[in-house]
Amino acid sequence: MVQDHSFEEIEVGDCASISKTISEADIFAYAGITGDLNPNLLLGTYKYAK
């Protein structure tokens, strides 16, 4: 895990990952920033393909 190392300790081939659960606030922030006011996005009516 790279986050516990200083810049000098990071070597080629090292990797790290992050994760985030997308919240309703994130969706509305995205809509505000991009101007994407699609009701499917904002109202949660979009169905994901499986």
PQR file of N, CA, C, O and H, with PARSE charges and radii, in Angstrom:
ATOM      1  N   MET A   1       0.850  -1.183   0.000 -0.4000 1.5000
ATOM      2  CA  MET A   1       0.000   0.000   0.000 -0.0000 2.0000
ATOM      3  C   MET A   1       0.892   1.241   0.000  0.5500 1.7000
ATOM      4  O   MET A   1       1.679   1.424   0.929 -0.5500 1.4000
ATOM      5  N   VAL A   2       0.792   2.070  -0.985 -0.4000 1.5000
ATOM      6  CA  VAL A   2       1.674   3.214  -1.181 -0.0000 2.0000
ATOM      7  C   VAL A   2       1.398   4.340  -0.193  0.5500 1.7000
ATOM      8  O   VAL A   2       2.316   5.094   0.128 -0.5500 1.4000
ATOM      9  H   VAL A   2       0.152   1.922  -1.740  0.4000 1.0000
ATOM     10  N   GLN A   3       0.196   4.480   0.291 -0.4000 1.5000
ATOM     11  CA  GLN A   3      -0.148   5.639   1.116 -0.0000 2.0000
ATOM     12  C   GLN A   3       0.641   5.711   2.422  0.5500 1.7000
ATOM     13  O   GLN A   3       0.686   6.772   3.044 -0.5500 1.4000
ATOM     14  H   GLN A   3      -0.550   3.867   0.030  0.4000 1.0000
ATOM     15  N   ASP A   4       1.257   4.627   2.850 -0.4000 1.5000
ATOM     16  CA  ASP A   4       2.052   4.637   4.073 -0.0000 2.0000
ATOM     17  C   ASP A   4       3.532   4.903   3.810  0.5500 1.7000
ATOM     18  O   ASP A   4       4.363   4.741   4.703 -0.5500 1.4000
ATOM     19  H   ASP A   4       1.220   3.765   2.344  0.4000 1.0000
ATOM     20  N   HIS A   5       3.858   5.310   2.588 -0.4000 1.5000
ATOM     21  CA  HIS A   5       5.251   5.537   2.211 -0.0000 2.0000
ATOM     22  C   HIS A   5       5.469   6.994   1.811  0.5500 1.7000
ATOM     23  O   HIS A   5       4.551   7.673   1.349 -0.5500 1.4000
ATOM     24  H   HIS A   5       3.183   5.442   1.863  0.4000 1.0000
ATOM     25  N   SER A   6       6.699   7.456   1.997 -0.4000 1.5000
ATOM     26  CA  SER A   6       7.047   8.793   1.518 -0.0000 2.0000
ATOM     27  C   SER A   6       7.287   8.724   0.018  0.5500 1.7000
ATOM     28  O   SER A   6       7.406   7.637  -0.547 -0.5500 1.4000
ATOM     29  H   SER A   6       7.444   6.905   2.372  0.4000 1.0000
ATOM     30  N   PHE A   7       7.358   9.878  -0.624 -0.4000 1.5000
ATOM     31  CA  PHE A   7       7.583   9.943  -2.067 -0.0000 2.0000
ATOM     32  C   PHE A   7       8.865   9.217  -2.453  0.5500 1.7000
ATOM     33  O   PHE A   7       8.912   8.531  -3.474 -0.5500 1.4000
ATOM     34  H   PHE A   7       7.261  10.761  -0.166  0.4000 1.0000
ATOM     35  N   GLU A   8       9.904   9.369  -1.638 -0.4000 1.5000
ATOM     36  CA  GLU A   8      11.196   8.756  -1.943 -0.0000 2.0000
ATOM     37  C   GLU A   8      11.134   7.230  -1.897  0.5500 1.7000
ATOM     38  O   GLU A   8      11.934   6.566  -2.556 -0.5500 1.4000
ATOM     39  H   GLU A   8       9.867   9.926  -0.809  0.4000 1.0000
ATOM     40  N   GLU A   9      10.213   6.669  -1.143 -0.4000 1.5000
ATOM     41  CA  GLU A   9      10.108   5.212  -1.010 -0.0000 2.0000
ATOM     42  C   GLU A   9       9.293   4.562  -2.127  0.5500 1.7000
ATOM     43  O   GLU A   9       9.318   3.339  -2.267 -0.5500 1.4000
ATOM     44  H   GLU A   9       9.563   7.208  -0.608  0.4000 1.0000
ATOM     45  N   ILE A  10       8.580   5.342  -2.913 -0.4000 1.5000
ATOM     46  CA  ILE A  10       7.744   4.790  -3.976 -0.0000 2.0000
ATOM     47  C   ILE A  10       8.623   4.372  -5.142  0.5500 1.7000
ATOM     48  O   ILE A  10       9.479   5.135  -5.590 -0.5500 1.4000
ATOM     49  H   ILE A  10       8.560   6.335  -2.799  0.4000 1.0000
ATOM     50  N   GLU A  11       8.409   3.159  -5.630 -0.4000 1.5000
ATOM     51  CA  GLU A  11       9.198   2.620  -6.728 -0.0000 2.0000
ATOM     52  C   GLU A  11       8.296   2.275  -7.909  0.5500 1.7000
ATOM     53  O   GLU A  11       7.085   2.110  -7.761 -0.5500 1.4000
ATOM     54  H   GLU A  11       7.714   2.539  -5.266  0.4000 1.0000
ATOM     55  N   VAL A  12       8.914   2.171  -9.084 -0.4000 1.5000
ATOM     56  CA  VAL A  12       8.189   1.746 -10.276 -0.0000 2.0000
ATOM     57  C   VAL A  12       7.552   0.392  -9.987  0.5500 1.7000
ATOM     58  O   VAL A  12       8.209  -0.516  -9.478 -0.5500 1.4000
ATOM     59  H   VAL A  12       9.897   2.306  -9.205  0.4000 1.0000
ATOM     60  N   GLY A  13       6.285   0.263 -10.311 -0.4000 1.5000
ATOM     61  CA  GLY A  13       5.566  -0.987 -10.083 -0.0000 2.0000
ATOM     62  C   GLY A  13       4.713  -0.966  -8.830  0.5500 1.7000
ATOM     63  O   GLY A  13       3.815  -1.795  -8.685 -0.5500 1.4000
ATOM     64  H   GLY A  13       5.751   1.001 -10.725  0.4000 1.0000
ATOM     65  N   ASP A  14       4.976  -0.021  -7.907 -0.4000 1.5000
ATOM     66  CA  ASP A  14       4.118   0.112  -6.734 -0.0000 2.0000
ATOM     67  C   ASP A  14       2.739   0.571  -7.187  0.5500 1.7000
ATOM     68  O   ASP A  14       2.606   1.229  -8.219 -0.5500 1.4000
ATOM     69  H   ASP A  14       5.705   0.653  -8.024  0.4000 1.0000
ATOM     70  N   CYS A  15       1.734   0.232  -6.431 -0.4000 1.5000
ATOM     71  CA  CYS A  15       0.385   0.665  -6.787 -0.0000 2.0000
ATOM     72  C   CYS A  15      -0.420   0.941  -5.526  0.5500 1.7000
ATOM     73  O   CYS A  15      -0.054   0.539  -4.422 -0.5500 1.4000
ATOM     74  H   CYS A  15       1.842  -0.302  -5.592  0.4000 1.0000
ATOM     75  N   ALA A  16      -1.509   1.629  -5.726 -0.4000 1.5000
ATOM     76  CA  ALA A  16      -2.425   1.944  -4.636 -0.0000 2.0000
ATOM     77  C   ALA A  16      -3.821   2.018  -5.223  0.5500 1.7000
ATOM     78  O   ALA A  16      -3.989   2.171  -6.433 -0.5500 1.4000
ATOM     79  H   ALA A  16      -1.807   1.955  -6.623  0.4000 1.0000
ATOM     80  N   SER A  17      -4.799   1.911  -4.378 -0.4000 1.5000
ATOM     81  CA  SER A  17      -6.176   2.042  -4.850 -0.0000 2.0000
ATOM     82  C   SER A  17      -6.984   2.802  -3.813  0.5500 1.7000
ATOM     83  O   SER A  17      -6.653   2.830  -2.628 -0.5500 1.4000
ATOM     84  H   SER A  17      -4.662   1.787  -3.396  0.4000 1.0000
ATOM     85  N   ILE A  18      -8.042   3.411  -4.292 -0.4000 1.5000
ATOM     86  CA  ILE A  18      -8.969   4.109  -3.413 -0.0000 2.0000
ATOM     87  C   ILE A  18     -10.377   3.649  -3.761  0.5500 1.7000
ATOM     88  O   ILE A  18     -10.618   3.132  -4.852 -0.5500 1.4000
ATOM     89  H   ILE A  18      -8.312   3.389  -5.255  0.4000 1.0000
ATOM     90  N   SER A  19     -11.281   3.835  -2.852 -0.4000 1.5000
ATOM     91  CA  SER A  19     -12.679   3.535  -3.142 -0.0000 2.0000
ATOM     92  C   SER A  19     -13.547   4.592  -2.477  0.5500 1.7000
ATOM     93  O   SER A  19     -13.156   5.204  -1.484 -0.5500 1.4000
ATOM     94  H   SER A  19     -11.085   4.255  -1.966  0.4000 1.0000
ATOM     95  N   LYS A  20     -14.716   4.792  -3.036 -0.4000 1.5000
ATOM     96  CA  LYS A  20     -15.656   5.766  -2.489 -0.0000 2.0000
ATOM     97  C   LYS A  20     -17.057   5.298  -2.820  0.5500 1.7000
ATOM     98  O   LYS A  20     -17.332   4.897  -3.951 -0.5500 1.4000
ATOM     99  H   LYS A  20     -15.033   4.295  -3.843  0.4000 1.0000
ATOM    100  N   THR A  21     -17.928   5.347  -1.857 -0.4000 1.5000
ATOM    101  CA  THR A  21     -19.333   5.083  -2.095 -0.0000 2.0000
ATOM    102  C   THR A  21     -19.964   6.388  -2.548  0.5500 1.7000
ATOM    103  O   THR A  21     -19.869   7.404  -1.860 -0.5500 1.4000
ATOM    104  H   THR A  21     -17.704   5.673  -0.939  0.4000 1.0000
ATOM    105  N   ILE A  22     -20.610   6.357  -3.709 -0.4000 1.5000
ATOM    106  CA  ILE A  22     -21.229   7.559  -4.263 -0.0000 2.0000
ATOM    107  C   ILE A  22     -22.515   7.855  -3.501  0.5500 1.7000
ATOM    108  O   ILE A  22     -23.398   7.004  -3.399 -0.5500 1.4000
ATOM    109  H   ILE A  22     -20.688   5.531  -4.268  0.4000 1.0000
ATOM    110  N   SER A  23     -22.609   9.066  -2.968 -0.4000 1.5000
ATOM    111  CA  SER A  23     -23.782   9.465  -2.190 -0.0000 2.0000
ATOM    112  C   SER A  23     -24.730  10.315  -3.039  0.5500 1.7000
ATOM    113  O   SER A  23     -24.383  10.754  -4.135 -0.5500 1.4000
ATOM    114  H   SER A  23     -21.891   9.757  -3.051  0.4000 1.0000
ATOM    115  N   GLU A  24     -25.911  10.533  -2.516 -0.4000 1.5000
ATOM    116  CA  GLU A  24     -26.875  11.402  -3.191 -0.0000 2.0000
ATOM    117  C   GLU A  24     -26.297  12.806  -3.353  0.5500 1.7000
ATOM    118  O   GLU A  24     -26.517  13.453  -4.376 -0.5500 1.4000
ATOM    119  H   GLU A  24     -26.193  10.176  -1.625  0.4000 1.0000
ATOM    120  N   ALA A  25     -25.565  13.275  -2.357 -0.4000 1.5000
ATOM    121  CA  ALA A  25     -24.934  14.597  -2.445 -0.0000 2.0000
ATOM    122  C   ALA A  25     -23.929  14.646  -3.594  0.5500 1.7000
ATOM    123  O   ALA A  25     -23.820  15.666  -4.274 -0.5500 1.4000
ATOM    124  H   ALA A  25     -25.386  12.750  -1.525  0.4000 1.0000
ATOM    125  N   ASP A  26     -23.193  13.551  -3.819 -0.4000 1.5000
ATOM    126  CA  ASP A  26     -22.256  13.488  -4.947 -0.0000 2.0000
ATOM    127  C   ASP A  26     -22.996  13.611  -6.275  0.5500 1.7000
ATOM    128  O   ASP A  26     -22.529  14.300  -7.182 -0.5500 1.4000
ATOM    129  H   ASP A  26     -23.281  12.722  -3.267  0.4000 1.0000
ATOM    130  N   ILE A  27     -24.142  12.951  -6.396 -0.4000 1.5000
ATOM    131  CA  ILE A  27     -24.933  12.999  -7.629 -0.0000 2.0000
ATOM    132  C   ILE A  27     -25.393  14.428  -7.901  0.5500 1.7000
ATOM    133  O   ILE A  27     -25.283  14.912  -9.027 -0.5500 1.4000
ATOM    134  H   ILE A  27     -24.521  12.392  -5.659  0.4000 1.0000
ATOM    135  N   PHE A  28     -25.906  15.099  -6.881 -0.4000 1.5000
ATOM    136  CA  PHE A  28     -26.379  16.471  -7.067 -0.0000 2.0000
ATOM    137  C   PHE A  28     -25.223  17.440  -7.322  0.5500 1.7000
ATOM    138  O   PHE A  28     -25.380  18.399  -8.077 -0.5500 1.4000
ATOM    139  H   PHE A  28     -25.996  14.705  -5.966  0.4000 1.0000
ATOM    140  N   ALA A  29     -24.074  17.203  -6.705 -0.4000 1.5000
ATOM    141  CA  ALA A  29     -22.902  18.038  -6.980 -0.0000 2.0000
ATOM    142  C   ALA A  29     -22.465  17.865  -8.430  0.5500 1.7000
ATOM    143  O   ALA A  29     -22.139  18.843  -9.103 -0.5500 1.4000
ATOM    144  H   ALA A  29     -23.947  16.423  -6.091  0.4000 1.0000
ATOM    145  N   TYR A  30     -22.459  16.622  -8.914 -0.4000 1.5000
ATOM    146  CA  TYR A  30     -22.114  16.355 -10.314 -0.0000 2.0000
ATOM    147  C   TYR A  30     -23.092  17.071 -11.244  0.5500 1.7000
ATOM    148  O   TYR A  30     -22.681  17.701 -12.219 -0.5500 1.4000
ATOM    149  H   TYR A  30     -22.724  15.828  -8.368  0.4000 1.0000
ATOM    150  N   ALA A  31     -24.380  16.973 -10.942 -0.4000 1.5000
ATOM    151  CA  ALA A  31     -25.396  17.624 -11.778 -0.0000 2.0000
ATOM    152  C   ALA A  31     -25.175  19.132 -11.806  0.5500 1.7000
ATOM    153  O   ALA A  31     -25.289  19.754 -12.862 -0.5500 1.4000
ATOM    154  H   ALA A  31     -24.714  16.461 -10.150  0.4000 1.0000
ATOM    155  N   GLY A  32     -24.865  19.720 -10.667 -0.4000 1.5000
ATOM    156  CA  GLY A  32     -24.638  21.157 -10.607 -0.0000 2.0000
ATOM    157  C   GLY A  32     -23.406  21.598 -11.367  0.5500 1.7000
ATOM    158  O   GLY A  32     -23.415  22.637 -12.028 -0.5500 1.4000
ATOM    159  H   GLY A  32     -24.772  19.215  -9.809  0.4000 1.0000
ATOM    160  N   ILE A  33     -22.346  20.812 -11.277 -0.4000 1.5000
ATOM    161  CA  ILE A  33     -21.095  21.167 -11.952 -0.0000 2.0000
ATOM    162  C   ILE A  33     -21.210  21.015 -13.460  0.5500 1.7000
ATOM    163  O   ILE A  33     -20.724  21.858 -14.213 -0.5500 1.4000
ATOM    164  H   ILE A  33     -22.339  19.968 -10.740  0.4000 1.0000
ATOM    165  N   THR A  34     -21.859  19.929 -13.904 -0.4000 1.5000
ATOM    166  CA  THR A  34     -21.904  19.622 -15.334 -0.0000 2.0000
ATOM    167  C   THR A  34     -23.124  20.189 -16.042  0.5500 1.7000
ATOM    168  O   THR A  34     -23.149  20.275 -17.270 -0.5500 1.4000
ATOM    169  H   THR A  34     -22.254  19.244 -13.292  0.4000 1.0000
ATOM    170  N   GLY A  35     -24.144  20.581 -15.266 -0.4000 1.5000
ATOM    171  CA  GLY A  35     -25.392  21.029 -15.877 -0.0000 2.0000
ATOM    172  C   GLY A  35     -26.244  19.872 -16.370  0.5500 1.7000
ATOM    173  O   GLY A  35     -27.236  20.094 -17.065 -0.5500 1.4000
ATOM    174  H   GLY A  35     -24.124  20.512 -14.268  0.4000 1.0000
ATOM    175  N   ASP A  36     -25.877  18.635 -16.025 -0.4000 1.5000
ATOM    176  CA  ASP A  36     -26.632  17.444 -16.423 -0.0000 2.0000
ATOM    177  C   ASP A  36     -27.799  17.263 -15.457  0.5500 1.7000
ATOM    178  O   ASP A  36     -27.646  16.668 -14.390 -0.5500 1.4000
ATOM    179  H   ASP A  36     -25.072  18.455 -15.461  0.4000 1.0000
ATOM    180  N   LEU A  37     -28.956  17.778 -15.836 -0.4000 1.5000
ATOM    181  CA  LEU A  37     -30.132  17.724 -14.972 -0.0000 2.0000
ATOM    182  C   LEU A  37     -31.111  16.642 -15.422  0.5500 1.7000
ATOM    183  O   LEU A  37     -32.314  16.750 -15.188 -0.5500 1.4000
ATOM    184  H   LEU A  37     -29.080  18.261 -16.702  0.4000 1.0000
ATOM    185  N   ASN A  38     -30.594  15.608 -16.062 -0.4000 1.5000
ATOM    186  CA  ASN A  38     -31.405  14.497 -16.530 -0.0000 2.0000
ATOM    187  C   ASN A  38     -32.154  13.875 -15.350  0.5500 1.7000
ATOM    188  O   ASN A  38     -31.523  13.464 -14.375 -0.5500 1.4000
ATOM    189  H   ASN A  38     -29.617  15.520 -16.252  0.4000 1.0000
ATOM    190  N   PRO A  39     -33.488  13.799 -15.419 -0.5600 1.5000
ATOM    191  CA  PRO A  39     -34.265  13.229 -14.311  0.2800 2.0000
ATOM    192  C   PRO A  39     -33.890  11.784 -13.995  0.5500 1.7000
ATOM    193  O   PRO A  39     -33.999  11.358 -12.845 -0.5500 1.4000
ATOM    194  N   ASN A  40     -33.451  11.025 -14.999 -0.4000 1.5000
ATOM    195  CA  ASN A  40     -33.032   9.648 -14.727 -0.0000 2.0000
ATOM    196  C   ASN A  40     -31.852   9.614 -13.768  0.5500 1.7000
ATOM    197  O   ASN A  40     -31.750   8.710 -12.939 -0.5500 1.4000
ATOM    198  H   ASN A  40     -33.363  11.371 -15.933  0.4000 1.0000
ATOM    199  N   LEU A  41     -30.975  10.574 -13.874 -0.4000 1.5000
ATOM    200  CA  LEU A  41     -29.829  10.666 -12.976 -0.0000 2.0000
ATOM    201  C   LEU A  41     -30.266  11.173 -11.604  0.5500 1.7000
ATOM    202  O   LEU A  41     -29.901  10.601 -10.577 -0.5500 1.4000
ATOM    203  H   LEU A  41     -31.058  11.308 -14.548  0.4000 1.0000
ATOM    204  N   LEU A  42     -31.041  12.240 -11.596 -0.4000 1.5000
ATOM    205  CA  LEU A  42     -31.375  12.906 -10.337 -0.0000 2.0000
ATOM    206  C   LEU A  42     -32.444  12.183  -9.527  0.5500 1.7000
ATOM    207  O   LEU A  42     -32.435  12.249  -8.298 -0.5500 1.4000
ATOM    208  H   LEU A  42     -31.337  12.705 -12.430  0.4000 1.0000
ATOM    209  N   LEU A  43     -33.355  11.502 -10.190 -0.4000 1.5000
ATOM    210  CA  LEU A  43     -34.454  10.846  -9.478 -0.0000 2.0000
ATOM    211  C   LEU A  43     -34.201   9.366  -9.234  0.5500 1.7000
ATOM    212  O   LEU A  43     -35.023   8.682  -8.624 -0.5500 1.4000
ATOM    213  H   LEU A  43     -33.363  11.448 -11.188  0.4000 1.0000
ATOM    214  N   GLY A  44     -33.077   8.878  -9.706 -0.4000 1.5000
ATOM    215  CA  GLY A  44     -32.741   7.475  -9.474 -0.0000 2.0000
ATOM    216  C   GLY A  44     -33.604   6.504 -10.248  0.5500 1.7000
ATOM    217  O   GLY A  44     -33.766   5.357  -9.830 -0.5500 1.4000
ATOM    218  H   GLY A  44     -32.409   9.433 -10.202  0.4000 1.0000
ATOM    219  N   THR A  45     -34.164   6.936 -11.374 -0.4000 1.5000
ATOM    220  CA  THR A  45     -35.035   6.055 -12.146 -0.0000 2.0000
ATOM    221  C   THR A  45     -34.277   5.256 -13.192  0.5500 1.7000
ATOM    222  O   THR A  45     -34.855   4.383 -13.839 -0.5500 1.4000
ATOM    223  H   THR A  45     -34.033   7.867 -11.714  0.4000 1.0000
ATOM    224  N   TYR A  46     -32.996   5.537 -13.368 -0.4000 1.5000
ATOM    225  CA  TYR A  46     -32.192   4.819 -14.355 -0.0000 2.0000
ATOM    226  C   TYR A  46     -31.964   3.399 -13.873  0.5500 1.7000
ATOM    227  O   TYR A  46     -31.585   3.187 -12.721 -0.5500 1.4000
ATOM    228  H   TYR A  46     -32.526   6.246 -12.842  0.4000 1.0000
ATOM    229  N   LYS A  47     -32.190   2.436 -14.733 -0.4000 1.5000
ATOM    230  CA  LYS A  47     -31.976   1.028 -14.388 -0.0000 2.0000
ATOM    231  C   LYS A  47     -30.675   0.556 -15.020  0.5500 1.7000
ATOM    232  O   LYS A  47     -30.450   0.748 -16.215 -0.5500 1.4000
ATOM    233  H   LYS A  47     -32.497   2.609 -15.669  0.4000 1.0000
ATOM    234  N   TYR A  48     -29.831  -0.056 -14.222 -0.4000 1.5000
ATOM    235  CA  TYR A  48     -28.552  -0.542 -14.716 -0.0000 2.0000
ATOM    236  C   TYR A  48     -28.743  -1.874 -15.428  0.5500 1.7000
ATOM    237  O   TYR A  48     -29.480  -2.740 -14.958 -0.5500 1.4000
ATOM    238  H   TYR A  48     -30.013  -0.212 -13.251  0.4000 1.0000
ATOM    239  N   ALA A  49     -28.076  -2.029 -16.555 -0.4000 1.5000
ATOM    240  CA  ALA A  49     -28.117  -3.292 -17.295 -0.0000 2.0000
ATOM    241  C   ALA A  49     -27.275  -4.325 -16.560  0.5500 1.7000
ATOM    242  O   ALA A  49     -26.217  -4.007 -16.016 -0.5500 1.4000
ATOM    243  H   ALA A  49     -27.477  -1.325 -16.937  0.4000 1.0000
ATOM    244  N   LYS A  50     -27.749  -5.549 -16.551 -0.4000 1.5000
ATOM    245  CA  LYS A  50     -26.999  -6.620 -15.878 -0.0000 2.0000
ATOM    246  C   LYS A  50     -26.427  -7.573 -16.879  0.5500 1.7000
ATOM    247  O   LYS A  50     -25.764  -8.539 -16.503 -0.5500 1.4000
ATOM    248  H   LYS A  50     -28.608  -5.807 -16.993  0.4000 1.0000
TER
END
